[in-house]
Amino acid sequence: MSPATVSTPFFERMLEGFADPAMERAALDARQATRRTVQPQEVADAITFLASPVSGSVTGCRP
């Protein structure tokens, strides 16, 4: 599992340390493949899917 940047309490506190947190978030979001920070529930849902029998055809291999 290699999610994009996840919006956690630690991440939110880190943003607060910048002079312009909103600008920093926008710049960080622009660098993400999803163009936004990922929510923790999204990561949990992906892990739940991958751990379930319905993901049997997912190999995780990259060509």
CHARMM-style PDB file with segment names, atoms N, HN, CA, C and O in Angstrom:
ATOM      1  N   MET     1       0.860  -1.173   0.000  1.00  0.00      PROA
ATOM      2  CA  MET     1       0.000   0.000   0.000  1.00  0.00      PROA
ATOM      3  C   MET     1       0.899   1.227   0.000  1.00  0.00      PROA
ATOM      4  O   MET     1       1.776   1.381   0.851  1.00  0.00      PROA
ATOM      5  N   SER     2       0.664   2.075  -0.954  1.00  0.00      PROA
ATOM      6  HN  SER     2      -0.048   1.950  -1.645  1.00  0.00      PROA
ATOM      7  CA  SER     2       1.440   3.304  -1.062  1.00  0.00      PROA
ATOM      8  C   SER     2       0.497   4.457  -1.401  1.00  0.00      PROA
ATOM      9  O   SER     2       0.447   4.920  -2.540  1.00  0.00      PROA
ATOM     10  N   PRO     3      -0.249   4.909  -0.396  1.00  0.00      PROA
ATOM     11  CA  PRO     3      -1.209   5.979  -0.671  1.00  0.00      PROA
ATOM     12  C   PRO     3      -0.512   7.315  -0.901  1.00  0.00      PROA
ATOM     13  O   PRO     3       0.669   7.488  -0.602  1.00  0.00      PROA
ATOM     14  N   ALA     4      -1.262   8.223  -1.427  1.00  0.00      PROA
ATOM     15  HN  ALA     4      -2.221   8.082  -1.671  1.00  0.00      PROA
ATOM     16  CA  ALA     4      -0.783   9.602  -1.532  1.00  0.00      PROA
ATOM     17  C   ALA     4      -0.680  10.159  -0.102  1.00  0.00      PROA
ATOM     18  O   ALA     4      -0.829   9.412   0.866  1.00  0.00      PROA
ATOM     19  N   THR     5      -0.433  11.428   0.025  1.00  0.00      PROA
ATOM     20  HN  THR     5      -0.312  12.034  -0.760  1.00  0.00      PROA
ATOM     21  CA  THR     5      -0.371  12.040   1.350  1.00  0.00      PROA
ATOM     22  C   THR     5      -1.730  11.903   2.024  1.00  0.00      PROA
ATOM     23  O   THR     5      -2.765  12.223   1.441  1.00  0.00      PROA
ATOM     24  N   VAL     6      -1.705  11.423   3.261  1.00  0.00      PROA
ATOM     25  HN  VAL     6      -0.864  11.164   3.735  1.00  0.00      PROA
ATOM     26  CA  VAL     6      -2.940  11.163   4.002  1.00  0.00      PROA
ATOM     27  C   VAL     6      -3.183  12.292   5.001  1.00  0.00      PROA
ATOM     28  O   VAL     6      -2.271  12.709   5.716  1.00  0.00      PROA
ATOM     29  N   SER     7      -4.401  12.770   5.041  1.00  0.00      PROA
ATOM     30  HN  SER     7      -5.142  12.431   4.460  1.00  0.00      PROA
ATOM     31  CA  SER     7      -4.781  13.849   5.945  1.00  0.00      PROA
ATOM     32  C   SER     7      -5.004  13.294   7.347  1.00  0.00      PROA
ATOM     33  O   SER     7      -6.111  12.895   7.709  1.00  0.00      PROA
ATOM     34  N   THR     8      -3.941  13.279   8.116  1.00  0.00      PROA
ATOM     35  HN  THR     8      -3.041  13.602   7.823  1.00  0.00      PROA
ATOM     36  CA  THR     8      -3.981  12.791   9.497  1.00  0.00      PROA
ATOM     37  C   THR     8      -3.834  13.976  10.451  1.00  0.00      PROA
ATOM     38  O   THR     8      -3.488  15.072  10.011  1.00  0.00      PROA
ATOM     39  N   PRO     9      -4.087  13.781  11.738  1.00  0.00      PROA
ATOM     40  CA  PRO     9      -3.848  14.875  12.686  1.00  0.00      PROA
ATOM     41  C   PRO     9      -2.397  15.388  12.631  1.00  0.00      PROA
ATOM     42  O   PRO     9      -2.158  16.590  12.744  1.00  0.00      PROA
ATOM     43  N   PHE    10      -1.435  14.472  12.459  1.00  0.00      PROA
ATOM     44  HN  PHE    10      -1.630  13.495  12.367  1.00  0.00      PROA
ATOM     45  CA  PHE    10      -0.029  14.882  12.347  1.00  0.00      PROA
ATOM     46  C   PHE    10       0.165  15.793  11.135  1.00  0.00      PROA
ATOM     47  O   PHE    10       0.818  16.832  11.226  1.00  0.00      PROA
ATOM     48  N   PHE    11      -0.409  15.394  10.004  1.00  0.00      PROA
ATOM     49  HN  PHE    11      -0.940  14.550   9.930  1.00  0.00      PROA
ATOM     50  CA  PHE    11      -0.303  16.181   8.770  1.00  0.00      PROA
ATOM     51  C   PHE    11      -0.925  17.570   8.967  1.00  0.00      PROA
ATOM     52  O   PHE    11      -0.346  18.579   8.565  1.00  0.00      PROA
ATOM     53  N   GLU    12      -2.091  17.609   9.580  1.00  0.00      PROA
ATOM     54  HN  GLU    12      -2.562  16.789   9.907  1.00  0.00      PROA
ATOM     55  CA  GLU    12      -2.771  18.897   9.803  1.00  0.00      PROA
ATOM     56  C   GLU    12      -1.940  19.801  10.710  1.00  0.00      PROA
ATOM     57  O   GLU    12      -1.856  21.005  10.470  1.00  0.00      PROA
ATOM     58  N   ARG    13      -1.320  19.228  11.757  1.00  0.00      PROA
ATOM     59  HN  ARG    13      -1.388  18.250  11.952  1.00  0.00      PROA
ATOM     60  CA  ARG    13      -0.451  20.029  12.641  1.00  0.00      PROA
ATOM     61  C   ARG    13       0.762  20.537  11.875  1.00  0.00      PROA
ATOM     62  O   ARG    13       1.205  21.665  12.090  1.00  0.00      PROA
ATOM     63  N   MET    14       1.303  19.708  10.979  1.00  0.00      PROA
ATOM     64  HN  MET    14       0.943  18.792  10.805  1.00  0.00      PROA
ATOM     65  CA  MET    14       2.451  20.123  10.185  1.00  0.00      PROA
ATOM     66  C   MET    14       2.090  21.338   9.326  1.00  0.00      PROA
ATOM     67  O   MET    14       2.865  22.289   9.227  1.00  0.00      PROA
ATOM     68  N   LEU    15       0.910  21.294   8.711  1.00  0.00      PROA
ATOM     69  HN  LEU    15       0.281  20.521   8.792  1.00  0.00      PROA
ATOM     70  CA  LEU    15       0.480  22.422   7.883  1.00  0.00      PROA
ATOM     71  C   LEU    15       0.365  23.708   8.688  1.00  0.00      PROA
ATOM     72  O   LEU    15       0.666  24.791   8.185  1.00  0.00      PROA
ATOM     73  N   GLU    16      -0.071  23.588   9.933  1.00  0.00      PROA
ATOM     74  HN  GLU    16      -0.316  22.709  10.340  1.00  0.00      PROA
ATOM     75  CA  GLU    16      -0.242  24.770  10.780  1.00  0.00      PROA
ATOM     76  C   GLU    16       1.074  25.504  11.021  1.00  0.00      PROA
ATOM     77  O   GLU    16       1.070  26.678  11.389  1.00  0.00      PROA
ATOM     78  N   GLY    17       2.204  24.818  10.815  1.00  0.00      PROA
ATOM     79  HN  GLY    17       2.207  23.863  10.516  1.00  0.00      PROA
ATOM     80  CA  GLY    17       3.513  25.436  11.030  1.00  0.00      PROA
ATOM     81  C   GLY    17       3.953  26.347   9.902  1.00  0.00      PROA
ATOM     82  O   GLY    17       4.943  27.063  10.048  1.00  0.00      PROA
ATOM     83  N   PHE    18       3.251  26.342   8.790  1.00  0.00      PROA
ATOM     84  HN  PHE    18       2.446  25.761   8.672  1.00  0.00      PROA
ATOM     85  CA  PHE    18       3.613  27.190   7.660  1.00  0.00      PROA
ATOM     86  C   PHE    18       2.951  28.560   7.792  1.00  0.00      PROA
ATOM     87  O   PHE    18       1.895  28.702   8.407  1.00  0.00      PROA
ATOM     88  N   ALA    19       3.591  29.551   7.206  1.00  0.00      PROA
ATOM     89  HN  ALA    19       4.449  29.436   6.706  1.00  0.00      PROA
ATOM     90  CA  ALA    19       3.050  30.909   7.263  1.00  0.00      PROA
ATOM     91  C   ALA    19       1.667  30.989   6.625  1.00  0.00      PROA
ATOM     92  O   ALA    19       0.794  31.717   7.098  1.00  0.00      PROA
ATOM     93  N   ASP    20       1.479  30.233   5.548  1.00  0.00      PROA
ATOM     94  HN  ASP    20       2.188  29.642   5.164  1.00  0.00      PROA
ATOM     95  CA  ASP    20       0.189  30.217   4.857  1.00  0.00      PROA
ATOM     96  C   ASP    20      -0.233  28.759   4.650  1.00  0.00      PROA
ATOM     97  O   ASP    20       0.024  28.178   3.596  1.00  0.00      PROA
ATOM     98  N   PRO    21      -0.884  28.170   5.665  1.00  0.00      PROA
ATOM     99  CA  PRO    21      -1.261  26.750   5.575  1.00  0.00      PROA
ATOM    100  C   PRO    21      -2.112  26.416   4.343  1.00  0.00      PROA
ATOM    101  O   PRO    21      -1.935  25.355   3.744  1.00  0.00      PROA
ATOM    102  N   ALA    22      -3.019  27.295   3.965  1.00  0.00      PROA
ATOM    103  HN  ALA    22      -3.163  28.156   4.452  1.00  0.00      PROA
ATOM    104  CA  ALA    22      -3.879  27.029   2.815  1.00  0.00      PROA
ATOM    105  C   ALA    22      -3.063  26.972   1.527  1.00  0.00      PROA
ATOM    106  O   ALA    22      -3.312  26.123   0.671  1.00  0.00      PROA
ATOM    107  N   MET    23      -2.104  27.858   1.387  1.00  0.00      PROA
ATOM    108  HN  MET    23      -1.901  28.547   2.082  1.00  0.00      PROA
ATOM    109  CA  MET    23      -1.255  27.859   0.203  1.00  0.00      PROA
ATOM    110  C   MET    23      -0.382  26.601   0.161  1.00  0.00      PROA
ATOM    111  O   MET    23      -0.198  26.000  -0.898  1.00  0.00      PROA
ATOM    112  N   GLU    24       0.145  26.215   1.307  1.00  0.00      PROA
ATOM    113  HN  GLU    24      -0.005  26.703   2.167  1.00  0.00      PROA
ATOM    114  CA  GLU    24       0.970  25.009   1.378  1.00  0.00      PROA
ATOM    115  C   GLU    24       0.154  23.761   1.035  1.00  0.00      PROA
ATOM    116  O   GLU    24       0.635  22.879   0.324  1.00  0.00      PROA
ATOM    117  N   ARG    25      -1.079  23.688   1.542  1.00  0.00      PROA
ATOM    118  HN  ARG    25      -1.469  24.404   2.120  1.00  0.00      PROA
ATOM    119  CA  ARG    25      -1.948  22.550   1.223  1.00  0.00      PROA
ATOM    120  C   ARG    25      -2.230  22.499  -0.278  1.00  0.00      PROA
ATOM    121  O   ARG    25      -2.180  21.429  -0.886  1.00  0.00      PROA
ATOM    122  N   ALA    26      -2.524  23.644  -0.869  1.00  0.00      PROA
ATOM    123  HN  ALA    26      -2.565  24.513  -0.376  1.00  0.00      PROA
ATOM    124  CA  ALA    26      -2.794  23.695  -2.308  1.00  0.00      PROA
ATOM    125  C   ALA    26      -1.578  23.240  -3.104  1.00  0.00      PROA
ATOM    126  O   ALA    26      -1.717  22.505  -4.081  1.00  0.00      PROA
ATOM    127  N   ALA    27      -0.397  23.667  -2.698  1.00  0.00      PROA
ATOM    128  HN  ALA    27      -0.284  24.264  -1.904  1.00  0.00      PROA
ATOM    129  CA  ALA    27       0.831  23.261  -3.395  1.00  0.00      PROA
ATOM    130  C   ALA    27       1.065  21.762  -3.239  1.00  0.00      PROA
ATOM    131  O   ALA    27       1.448  21.091  -4.197  1.00  0.00      PROA
ATOM    132  N   LEU    28       0.842  21.243  -2.054  1.00  0.00      PROA
ATOM    133  HN  LEU    28       0.531  21.788  -1.276  1.00  0.00      PROA
ATOM    134  CA  LEU    28       1.013  19.807  -1.814  1.00  0.00      PROA
ATOM    135  C   LEU    28      -0.029  19.010  -2.588  1.00  0.00      PROA
ATOM    136  O   LEU    28       0.302  17.993  -3.199  1.00  0.00      PROA
ATOM    137  N   ASP    29      -1.269  19.452  -2.570  1.00  0.00      PROA
ATOM    138  HN  ASP    29      -1.538  20.278  -2.074  1.00  0.00      PROA
ATOM    139  CA  ASP    29      -2.324  18.767  -3.311  1.00  0.00      PROA
ATOM    140  C   ASP    29      -1.993  18.708  -4.803  1.00  0.00      PROA
ATOM    141  O   ASP    29      -2.252  17.695  -5.453  1.00  0.00      PROA
ATOM    142  N   ALA    30      -1.432  19.770  -5.342  1.00  0.00      PROA
ATOM    143  HN  ALA    30      -1.222  20.593  -4.814  1.00  0.00      PROA
ATOM    144  CA  ALA    30      -1.112  19.831  -6.767  1.00  0.00      PROA
ATOM    145  C   ALA    30      -0.066  18.786  -7.157  1.00  0.00      PROA
ATOM    146  O   ALA    30      -0.006  18.374  -8.316  1.00  0.00      PROA
ATOM    147  N   ARG    31       0.760  18.352  -6.194  1.00  0.00      PROA
ATOM    148  HN  ARG    31       0.712  18.686  -5.253  1.00  0.00      PROA
ATOM    149  CA  ARG    31       1.801  17.361  -6.482  1.00  0.00      PROA
ATOM    150  C   ARG    31       1.313  15.923  -6.343  1.00  0.00      PROA
ATOM    151  O   ARG    31       2.040  14.988  -6.677  1.00  0.00      PROA
ATOM    152  N   GLN    32       0.096  15.738  -5.856  1.00  0.00      PROA
ATOM    153  HN  GLN    32      -0.496  16.498  -5.585  1.00  0.00      PROA
ATOM    154  CA  GLN    32      -0.433  14.387  -5.652  1.00  0.00      PROA
ATOM    155  C   GLN    32      -1.062  13.867  -6.937  1.00  0.00      PROA
ATOM    156  O   GLN    32      -1.632  14.633  -7.714  1.00  0.00      PROA
ATOM    157  N   ALA    33      -0.955  12.566  -7.155  1.00  0.00      PROA
ATOM    158  HN  ALA    33      -0.492  11.943  -6.524  1.00  0.00      PROA
ATOM    159  CA  ALA    33      -1.596  11.960  -8.330  1.00  0.00      PROA
ATOM    160  C   ALA    33      -3.107  12.185  -8.296  1.00  0.00      PROA
ATOM    161  O   ALA    33      -3.742  12.319  -9.342  1.00  0.00      PROA
ATOM    162  N   THR    34      -3.678  12.225  -7.096  1.00  0.00      PROA
ATOM    163  HN  THR    34      -3.162  12.116  -6.246  1.00  0.00      PROA
ATOM    164  CA  THR    34      -5.119  12.425  -6.926  1.00  0.00      PROA
ATOM    165  C   THR    34      -5.502  13.904  -6.890  1.00  0.00      PROA
ATOM    166  O   THR    34      -6.684  14.245  -6.878  1.00  0.00      PROA
ATOM    167  N   ARG    35      -4.499  14.775  -6.875  1.00  0.00      PROA
ATOM    168  HN  ARG    35      -3.538  14.498  -6.885  1.00  0.00      PROA
ATOM    169  CA  ARG    35      -4.671  16.233  -6.779  1.00  0.00      PROA
ATOM    170  C   ARG    35      -5.348  16.660  -5.474  1.00  0.00      PROA
ATOM    171  O   ARG    35      -5.943  17.734  -5.392  1.00  0.00      PROA
ATOM    172  N   ARG    36      -5.245  15.807  -4.466  1.00  0.00      PROA
ATOM    173  HN  ARG    36      -4.761  14.934  -4.533  1.00  0.00      PROA
ATOM    174  CA  ARG    36      -5.804  16.117  -3.143  1.00  0.00      PROA
ATOM    175  C   ARG    36      -5.155  15.186  -2.128  1.00  0.00      PROA
ATOM    176  O   ARG    36      -4.547  14.180  -2.493  1.00  0.00      PROA
ATOM    177  N   THR    37      -5.290  15.530  -0.858  1.00  0.00      PROA
ATOM    178  HN  THR    37      -5.784  16.348  -0.562  1.00  0.00      PROA
ATOM    179  CA  THR    37      -4.834  14.608   0.178  1.00  0.00      PROA
ATOM    180  C   THR    37      -5.880  13.516   0.348  1.00  0.00      PROA
ATOM    181  O   THR    37      -7.074  13.742   0.147  1.00  0.00      PROA
ATOM    182  N   VAL    38      -5.423  12.355   0.713  1.00  0.00      PROA
ATOM    183  HN  VAL    38      -4.453  12.171   0.877  1.00  0.00      PROA
ATOM    184  CA  VAL    38      -6.292  11.191   0.876  1.00  0.00      PROA
ATOM    185  C   VAL    38      -6.800  11.148   2.315  1.00  0.00      PROA
ATOM    186  O   VAL    38      -6.072  11.505   3.242  1.00  0.00      PROA
ATOM    187  N   GLN    39      -8.023  10.723   2.503  1.00  0.00      PROA
ATOM    188  HN  GLN    39      -8.614  10.433   1.750  1.00  0.00      PROA
ATOM    189  CA  GLN    39      -8.595  10.581   3.839  1.00  0.00      PROA
ATOM    190  C   GLN    39      -8.227   9.208   4.420  1.00  0.00      PROA
ATOM    191  O   GLN    39      -8.142   8.232   3.675  1.00  0.00      PROA
ATOM    192  N   PRO    40      -8.009   9.121   5.734  1.00  0.00      PROA
ATOM    193  CA  PRO    40      -7.648   7.842   6.341  1.00  0.00      PROA
ATOM    194  C   PRO    40      -8.632   6.717   6.012  1.00  0.00      PROA
ATOM    195  O   PRO    40      -8.219   5.571   5.839  1.00  0.00      PROA
ATOM    196  N   GLN    41      -9.911   7.027   5.925  1.00  0.00      PROA
ATOM    197  HN  GLN    41     -10.247   7.958   6.065  1.00  0.00      PROA
ATOM    198  CA  GLN    41     -10.907   5.989   5.622  1.00  0.00      PROA
ATOM    199  C   GLN    41     -10.688   5.402   4.234  1.00  0.00      PROA
ATOM    200  O   GLN    41     -10.955   4.221   4.009  1.00  0.00      PROA
ATOM    201  N   GLU    42     -10.203   6.219   3.303  1.00  0.00      PROA
ATOM    202  HN  GLU    42      -9.986   7.178   3.486  1.00  0.00      PROA
ATOM    203  CA  GLU    42      -9.924   5.710   1.966  1.00  0.00      PROA
ATOM    204  C   GLU    42      -8.813   4.659   1.995  1.00  0.00      PROA
ATOM    205  O   GLU    42      -8.890   3.655   1.286  1.00  0.00      PROA
ATOM    206  N   VAL    43      -7.800   4.882   2.797  1.00  0.00      PROA
ATOM    207  HN  VAL    43      -7.737   5.697   3.373  1.00  0.00      PROA
ATOM    208  CA  VAL    43      -6.712   3.917   2.936  1.00  0.00      PROA
ATOM    209  C   VAL    43      -7.244   2.646   3.594  1.00  0.00      PROA
ATOM    210  O   VAL    43      -6.945   1.538   3.148  1.00  0.00      PROA
ATOM    211  N   ALA    44      -8.025   2.810   4.645  1.00  0.00      PROA
ATOM    212  HN  ALA    44      -8.268   3.710   5.007  1.00  0.00      PROA
ATOM    213  CA  ALA    44      -8.603   1.649   5.335  1.00  0.00      PROA
ATOM    214  C   ALA    44      -9.492   0.844   4.393  1.00  0.00      PROA
ATOM    215  O   ALA    44      -9.450  -0.386   4.408  1.00  0.00      PROA
ATOM    216  N   ASP    45     -10.289   1.516   3.579  1.00  0.00      PROA
ATOM    217  HN  ASP    45     -10.323   2.515   3.567  1.00  0.00      PROA
ATOM    218  CA  ASP    45     -11.157   0.818   2.628  1.00  0.00      PROA
ATOM    219  C   ASP    45     -10.346   0.041   1.601  1.00  0.00      PROA
ATOM    220  O   ASP    45     -10.702  -1.086   1.256  1.00  0.00      PROA
ATOM    221  N   ALA    46      -9.263   0.627   1.112  1.00  0.00      PROA
ATOM    222  HN  ALA    46      -8.973   1.542   1.392  1.00  0.00      PROA
ATOM    223  CA  ALA    46      -8.417  -0.063   0.136  1.00  0.00      PROA
ATOM    224  C   ALA    46      -7.769  -1.295   0.754  1.00  0.00      PROA
ATOM    225  O   ALA    46      -7.701  -2.346   0.117  1.00  0.00      PROA
ATOM    226  N   ILE    47      -7.296  -1.175   1.985  1.00  0.00      PROA
ATOM    227  HN  ILE    47      -7.352  -0.321   2.503  1.00  0.00      PROA
ATOM    228  CA  ILE    47      -6.684  -2.315   2.669  1.00  0.00      PROA
ATOM    229  C   ILE    47      -7.715  -3.405   2.913  1.00  0.00      PROA
ATOM    230  O   ILE    47      -7.426  -4.587   2.731  1.00  0.00      PROA
ATOM    231  N   THR    48      -8.905  -3.017   3.320  1.00  0.00      PROA
ATOM    232  HN  THR    48      -9.140  -2.056   3.468  1.00  0.00      PROA
ATOM    233  CA  THR    48      -9.980  -3.994   3.535  1.00  0.00      PROA
ATOM    234  C   THR    48     -10.279  -4.737   2.236  1.00  0.00      PROA
ATOM    235  O   THR    48     -10.436  -5.958   2.240  1.00  0.00      PROA
ATOM    236  N   PHE    49     -10.358  -4.015   1.141  1.00  0.00      PROA
ATOM    237  HN  PHE    49     -10.230  -3.023   1.138  1.00  0.00      PROA
ATOM    238  CA  PHE    49     -10.594  -4.652  -0.151  1.00  0.00      PROA
ATOM    239  C   PHE    49      -9.467  -5.628  -0.490  1.00  0.00      PROA
ATOM    240  O   PHE    49      -9.722  -6.770  -0.873  1.00  0.00      PROA
ATOM    241  N   LEU    50      -8.224  -5.174  -0.348  1.00  0.00      PROA
ATOM    242  HN  LEU    50      -8.016  -4.247  -0.037  1.00  0.00      PROA
ATOM    243  CA  LEU    50      -7.093  -6.030  -0.712  1.00  0.00      PROA
ATOM    244  C   LEU    50      -6.980  -7.268   0.169  1.00  0.00      PROA
ATOM    245  O   LEU    50      -6.461  -8.297  -0.264  1.00  0.00      PROA
ATOM    246  N   ALA    51      -7.463  -7.171   1.400  1.00  0.00      PROA
ATOM    247  HN  ALA    51      -7.884  -6.335   1.752  1.00  0.00      PROA
ATOM    248  CA  ALA    51      -7.415  -8.314   2.314  1.00  0.00      PROA
ATOM    249  C   ALA    51      -8.599  -9.258   2.132  1.00  0.00      PROA
ATOM    250  O   ALA    51      -8.644 -10.323   2.748  1.00  0.00      PROA
ATOM    251  N   SER    52      -9.547  -8.877   1.299  1.00  0.00      PROA
ATOM    252  HN  SER    52      -9.511  -8.012   0.799  1.00  0.00      PROA
ATOM    253  CA  SER    52     -10.756  -9.675   1.124  1.00  0.00      PROA
ATOM    254  C   SER    52     -10.623 -10.636  -0.060  1.00  0.00      PROA
ATOM    255  O   SER    52      -9.769 -10.449  -0.926  1.00  0.00      PROA
ATOM    256  N   PRO    53     -11.470 -11.661  -0.090  1.00  0.00      PROA
ATOM    257  CA  PRO    53     -11.441 -12.612  -1.205  1.00  0.00      PROA
ATOM    258  C   PRO    53     -11.763 -11.986  -2.573  1.00  0.00      PROA
ATOM    259  O   PRO    53     -11.333 -12.506  -3.602  1.00  0.00      PROA
ATOM    260  N   VAL    54     -12.503 -10.896  -2.591  1.00  0.00      PROA
ATOM    261  HN  VAL    54     -12.853 -10.474  -1.754  1.00  0.00      PROA
ATOM    262  CA  VAL    54     -12.866 -10.294  -3.879  1.00  0.00      PROA
ATOM    263  C   VAL    54     -11.678  -9.664  -4.603  1.00  0.00      PROA
ATOM    264  O   VAL    54     -11.798  -9.292  -5.770  1.00  0.00      PROA
ATOM    265  N   SER    55     -10.553  -9.541  -3.943  1.00  0.00      PROA
ATOM    266  HN  SER    55     -10.455  -9.843  -2.994  1.00  0.00      PROA
ATOM    267  CA  SER    55      -9.367  -8.971  -4.587  1.00  0.00      PROA
ATOM    268  C   SER    55      -8.445 -10.068  -5.134  1.00  0.00      PROA
ATOM    269  O   SER    55      -7.277  -9.819  -5.432  1.00  0.00      PROA
ATOM    270  N   GLY    56      -8.983 -11.272  -5.260  1.00  0.00      PROA
ATOM    271  HN  GLY    56      -9.932 -11.474  -5.018  1.00  0.00      PROA
ATOM    272  CA  GLY    56      -8.174 -12.414  -5.680  1.00  0.00      PROA
ATOM    273  C   GLY    56      -7.432 -12.243  -7.000  1.00  0.00      PROA
ATOM    274  O   GLY    56      -6.400 -12.883  -7.201  1.00  0.00      PROA
ATOM    275  N   SER    57      -7.919 -11.409  -7.894  1.00  0.00      PROA
ATOM    276  HN  SER    57      -8.757 -10.889  -7.730  1.00  0.00      PROA
ATOM    277  CA  SER    57      -7.226 -11.221  -9.169  1.00  0.00      PROA
ATOM    278  C   SER    57      -6.247 -10.058  -9.155  1.00  0.00      PROA
ATOM    279  O   SER    57      -5.606  -9.779 -10.168  1.00  0.00      PROA
ATOM    280  N   VAL    58      -6.123  -9.381  -8.031  1.00  0.00      PROA
ATOM    281  HN  VAL    58      -6.644  -9.608  -7.208  1.00  0.00      PROA
ATOM    282  CA  VAL    58      -5.191  -8.260  -7.912  1.00  0.00      PROA
ATOM    283  C   VAL    58      -3.839  -8.824  -7.508  1.00  0.00      PROA
ATOM    284  O   VAL    58      -3.721  -9.480  -6.473  1.00  0.00      PROA
ATOM    285  N   THR    59      -2.813  -8.570  -8.325  1.00  0.00      PROA
ATOM    286  HN  THR    59      -2.909  -8.037  -9.166  1.00  0.00      PROA
ATOM    287  CA  THR    59      -1.494  -9.128  -8.037  1.00  0.00      PROA
ATOM    288  C   THR    59      -0.540  -8.128  -7.405  1.00  0.00      PROA
ATOM    289  O   THR    59       0.372  -8.509  -6.673  1.00  0.00      PROA
ATOM    290  N   GLY    60      -0.748  -6.873  -7.684  1.00  0.00      PROA
ATOM    291  HN  GLY    60      -1.489  -6.563  -8.279  1.00  0.00      PROA
ATOM    292  CA  GLY    60       0.172  -5.855  -7.165  1.00  0.00      PROA
ATOM    293  C   GLY    60       1.427  -5.727  -7.988  1.00  0.00      PROA
ATOM    294  O   GLY    60       2.311  -4.941  -7.650  1.00  0.00      PROA
ATOM    295  N   CYS    61       1.525  -6.490  -9.071  1.00  0.00      PROA
ATOM    296  HN  CYS    61       0.806  -7.129  -9.345  1.00  0.00      PROA
ATOM    297  CA  CYS    61       2.689  -6.424  -9.944  1.00  0.00      PROA
ATOM    298  C   CYS    61       2.532  -5.296 -10.940  1.00  0.00      PROA
ATOM    299  O   CYS    61       1.437  -5.005 -11.421  1.00  0.00      PROA
ATOM    300  N   ARG    62       3.649  -4.674 -11.232  1.00  0.00      PROA
ATOM    301  HN  ARG    62       4.538  -4.911 -10.841  1.00  0.00      PROA
ATOM    302  CA  ARG    62       3.644  -3.614 -12.239  1.00  0.00      PROA
ATOM    303  C   ARG    62       4.381  -4.130 -13.468  1.00  0.00      PROA
ATOM    304  O   ARG    62       5.432  -4.758 -13.336  1.00  0.00      PROA
ATOM    305  N   PRO    63       3.852  -3.879 -14.652  1.00  0.00      PROA
ATOM    306  CA  PRO    63       4.541  -4.345 -15.876  1.00  0.00      PROA
ATOM    307  C   PRO    63       5.857  -3.611 -16.096  1.00  0.00      PROA
ATOM    308  OT1 PRO    63       6.559  -3.879 -17.071  1.00  0.00      PROA
TER     309      PRO     63
END
